[in-house]
Structures are given as structure tokens and as C-alpha cells.
């Protein structure tokens, strides 16, 4: 066989070294660290922007109300003023939800948390809404897990609150249970509400996604906060649902040692 030409031999001599598994792992780790820093900067920006928006919104609402009280306005002007106050109130709710979203997932020490107490606190926080809807909340025996109590209460409160809000005409029924799987627990919150179409079930955990009736109050951040809490505790969250027949939201969390 003829020897390779001098030019071709030069290319062979200068070919790049093969990427080793160690090099690939190092590049992956570097990419992951850069992504984490980028996410942190984005969360810091969201927190700062939301925090700085609170005072101007309060001022808009306050001075609009003063204008209505101290000025003779006709019915049309009063209606316009009401639109301004209502819009500022909705924006304030969005800002508070953005602050909660930005704060969620920050490193917290893990402790033993009795889920029975966390559920009881979440239900107590929702007592007015649960009473007004006539919802029935039933709870199986729940375990002690490794987590953060404040974040778990917020997680459970969001999931139970959604079941109360997105309901059908039938009386609301919510059932909370847990199942041990190896070193973790799977916690389920099942309801008989509106349900979610299969093509939308992965999207509901994204920020600002709202699939239900727009007349139901909300900003579309509740389930995004839930996912952030669960993933921050090292677990996963998902939903199984049939449109018009209710949903079961499940999440995993480490068992207490």
C-alpha cells in the first residue's frame, strides 16, 4: 500500500486528542456551575425588581383612594379610579408571588418534619376558603420526613388551596396519603376537581401558566413554587389527572433518619 502523502500525514500528526470521560465530566460540571450561577443571578434580579415595585404600587393605590375621597368626581371618573385601584391590587399580588418564588429554594437546613403537623397547619391557614367551599379534607397516617417545615407547609397549602379553587359543582373532596418507597416517601394530594388535560399536565408547573377559568384568582406561580420547593429538597413532583374527574398531585421527599 502506498505511504500517505506528506500533507495527509501532517493532518494525521496534528489531529485533536480524543475527549476522555474525565474531560467530558469536567465540561459538564463547568456547564452546570455556569447554569446555576445564571439561575441565581436571575432569581436575585426577580427578587430585587419585585421588592422595589411594592412601594410604588402602594403609593398608586393610596393616592387614588385619596383622590376619590377628597375630590368631587362623577360616576365615570369614580369607575376609572376603581379600575386603577383594582389593577394595583392585582399587581401587588403578582409582586408578592414573585417575591415568594424568588425566595423559594434558597438553601435551608434539613430537619425532621412531622407531615401531620404540616398538613394541619396548611389546613388551618386555609380555614376560611375550606369553610366557604364546604370542602372535606381527609388525611391518612403521615410520616416524619427530612425537610424544611415552613417550605413544606407552603407546598401543602398551595396544593390543597388549588384543589379548593379549581373545583366542580360537586362538594370538594381532598384526600392526602403517603406511601414508603425505599429511602423516600411519595405523598399524594387527590381531589375531585376540574382535572387537567394530558397535554397540559407537564406545563402546569411552569411559571405564569394558568389553564383554568380566568375568573379564578391567581397569578400562575403557585405550582411553580411547589416544584421549586420539592426539587430544592431533592425530590420530584408530578400530576396524574383526568379532565373533568379530578387530579392527584404527588411528590417525593426523603424519609427522616
C-alpha positions in Angstrom: 0.0 0.0 0.0 1.4 3.4 -0.9 2.5 5.6 2.0 0.2 8.6 2.8 1.2 11.8 1.2 3.2 14.4 3.3 0.1 16.7 3.5 -2.2 13.9 4.7 0.4 12.7 7.1 0.6 16.2 8.6 -3.1 16.2 9.2 -2.8 12.8 11.0 0.0 14.1 13.1 -2.0 17.2 14.2 -5.4 15.6 14.8 -7.0 16.6 18.1 -6.8 14.3 21.1 -9.8 12.2 21.8 -12.1 13.6 24.6 -11.7 11.4 27.6 -14.6 10.7 30.0 -12.8 12.8 32.6 -12.7 15.8 30.2 -16.4 15.3 29.4 -17.3 15.2 33.1 -15.3 18.4 33.8 -17.0 20.2 30.9 -20.4 19.0 32.1 -19.6 20.2 35.7 -18.5 23.6 34.4 -21.7 24.0 32.4 -23.8 23.0 35.4 -22.0 25.6 37.6 -22.4 28.3 35.0 -26.1 27.5 34.7 -26.5 27.5 38.5 -24.8 31.0 38.7 -27.1 32.2 35.9 -30.2 31.0 37.7 -29.0 32.6 40.9 -28.5 36.0 39.2 -31.9 35.7 37.6 -33.6 34.9 40.9 -31.7 37.8 42.6 -32.9 40.2 39.8 -36.5 38.9 40.2 -36.3 39.4 44.0 -34.9 42.9 43.7 -37.3 44.0 41.0 -40.3 42.7 42.9 -39.2 44.2 46.1 -38.7 47.6 44.5 -42.1 47.6 42.9 -44.1 47.2 46.1 -43.8 50.8 47.3 -44.8 52.5 44.0 -47.9 50.2 43.8 -48.9 51.1 47.4 -48.5 54.8 46.5 -50.7 54.4 43.4 -53.4 52.7 45.4 -53.2 55.2 48.4 -53.2 58.4 46.3 -56.0 57.2 44.0 -58.2 56.5 47.1 -57.3 59.9 48.5 -58.3 61.5 45.1 -61.7 59.7 45.3 -62.3 60.8 48.9 -61.3 64.4 48.6 -62.4 65.3 45.1 -65.9 65.6 43.6 -65.9 63.0 40.8 -68.7 61.9 38.6 -69.7 58.3 38.3 -67.4 57.7 35.2 -64.3 59.1 37.0 -65.0 57.0 40.1 -65.2 53.9 37.9 -61.9 54.8 36.3 -60.4 55.3 39.8 -61.7 51.9 40.8 -60.1 50.3 37.8 -56.8 51.8 38.9 -57.0 50.6 42.5 -58.1 47.1 41.4 -55.2 46.9 38.9 -52.7 48.0 41.5 -54.1 45.3 43.9 -53.7 42.6 41.3 -50.2 43.8 40.6 -49.4 43.7 44.3 -50.5 40.1 44.5 -48.3 39.3 41.5 -45.3 41.1 43.1 -45.8 39.1 46.4 -45.9 35.9 44.5 -42.8 36.8 42.6 -41.0 37.5 45.8 -42.1 34.1 47.2 -40.9 32.4 44.0 -37.5 34.1 44.2 -37.1 33.3 47.8 -38.1 29.6 47.4 -35.4 27.1 47.1 -32.7 29.0 48.9 -30.5 26.6 50.9 -32.1 25.7 54.3 -31.0 23.2 56.9 -33.0 20.0 56.8 -34.7 18.8 59.9 -37.2 16.2 60.8 -40.7 17.3 60.0 -43.9 15.6 61.0 -46.1 15.8 57.9 -49.3 15.5 60.1 -48.4 18.8 61.8 -47.5 20.4 58.4 -50.9 19.4 56.9 -52.8 20.6 60.0 -51.1 24.0 59.7 -51.8 24.3 56.0 -55.5 23.4 56.5 -55.7 25.9 59.4 -54.2 28.6 57.1 -56.9 27.8 54.5 -59.7 27.5 57.0 -61.8 30.4 55.5 -61.6 29.1 52.0 -62.2 25.5 53.0 -65.2 26.5 55.1 -66.7 28.7 52.3 -66.4 25.9 49.8 -67.6 23.2 52.1 -64.6 21.1 51.2 -63.9 17.8 53.1 -60.2 17.1 53.7 -59.3 13.6 54.8 -55.8 12.6 55.8 -54.2 9.1 56.1 -51.5 8.4 58.6 -48.5 10.5 57.5 -44.8 10.1 58.2 -41.9 12.1 59.6 -39.7 13.3 56.7 -36.4 15.2 56.2 -37.2 18.7 55.0 -38.0 22.3 56.0 -41.3 22.8 57.9 -42.1 26.3 56.6 -41.5 25.2 53.0 -43.5 22.0 53.3 -46.4 23.9 54.8 -46.3 26.3 51.9 -46.1 23.4 49.4 -49.1 21.6 51.0 -51.1 24.9 51.3 -50.6 25.6 47.6 -51.7 22.1 46.6 -54.7 22.0 48.9 -55.7 25.5 48.0 -55.6 24.7 44.3 -58.0 21.8 45.0 -60.4 24.1 46.7 -60.2 26.8 44.0 -60.4 24.7 40.9 -63.5 22.7 41.8 -66.6 21.5 40.1 -70.2 21.9 41.2 -69.9 18.7 43.4 -68.8 19.1 47.0 -65.0 19.3 47.2 -63.2 16.2 48.4 -59.5 16.2 49.1 -57.6 13.2 50.3 -53.9 13.2 51.5 -51.9 10.0 51.7 -48.3 8.7 51.7 -46.5 5.6 50.6 -43.0 4.5 51.5 -40.6 3.7 48.6 -37.2 2.8 49.7 -35.4 5.8 51.3 -38.2 8.2 50.4 -41.9 8.8 50.7 -44.4 9.5 48.0 -47.0 12.0 49.2 -50.3 12.3 47.3 -53.0 15.0 47.3 -56.0 13.8 45.4 -59.1 15.8 44.6 -62.3 15.6 42.6 -62.0 18.9 40.8 -61.8 20.1 37.3 -58.9 17.9 36.2 -56.2 18.7 33.7 -55.9 17.5 30.1 -53.0 15.2 29.4 -51.2 17.6 27.0 -51.2 20.3 29.8 -50.0 18.2 32.7 -46.3 18.9 32.2 -47.0 22.6 31.6 -48.8 23.4 34.9 -45.5 23.5 36.8 -44.1 26.3 34.6 -44.3 29.9 35.9 -47.3 32.0 34.9 -49.2 29.1 33.3 -52.9 29.2 34.0 -55.2 26.6 32.4 -58.4 27.1 34.3 -61.1 29.7 34.2 -59.6 33.2 34.3 -62.3 34.3 36.8 -60.5 32.2 39.4 -58.0 34.5 41.2 -54.3 33.6 40.7 -51.0 34.5 39.1 -49.9 31.1 37.8 -47.0 30.9 40.2 -48.4 28.5 42.8 -47.4 25.2 41.2 -44.0 26.7 40.0 -43.3 27.4 43.7 -44.3 23.9 44.5 -41.9 22.4 42.0 -39.1 24.7 43.3 -39.7 23.6 46.9 -39.8 19.9 46.1 -36.7 20.0 43.8 -34.9 22.1 46.4 -35.5 19.3 48.9 -34.1 16.7 46.4 -37.5 15.3 45.3 -39.7 15.3 42.3 -43.3 16.4 41.7 -45.9 15.4 39.1 -49.6 15.2 38.4 -51.9 12.4 37.2 -55.3 13.7 36.1 -58.4 13.1 34.0 -60.2 16.2 32.6 -63.4 16.7 34.5 -62.7 13.9 37.0 -60.1 15.3 39.4 -56.3 15.3 39.9 -53.7 13.7 42.1 -50.6 15.7 42.7 -47.7 13.6 44.0 -44.2 14.5 45.3 -41.3 12.6 46.7 -39.4 13.5 49.8 -36.6 11.8 51.8 -37.6 9.8 54.9 -36.3 11.1 58.2 -33.3 9.2 59.5 
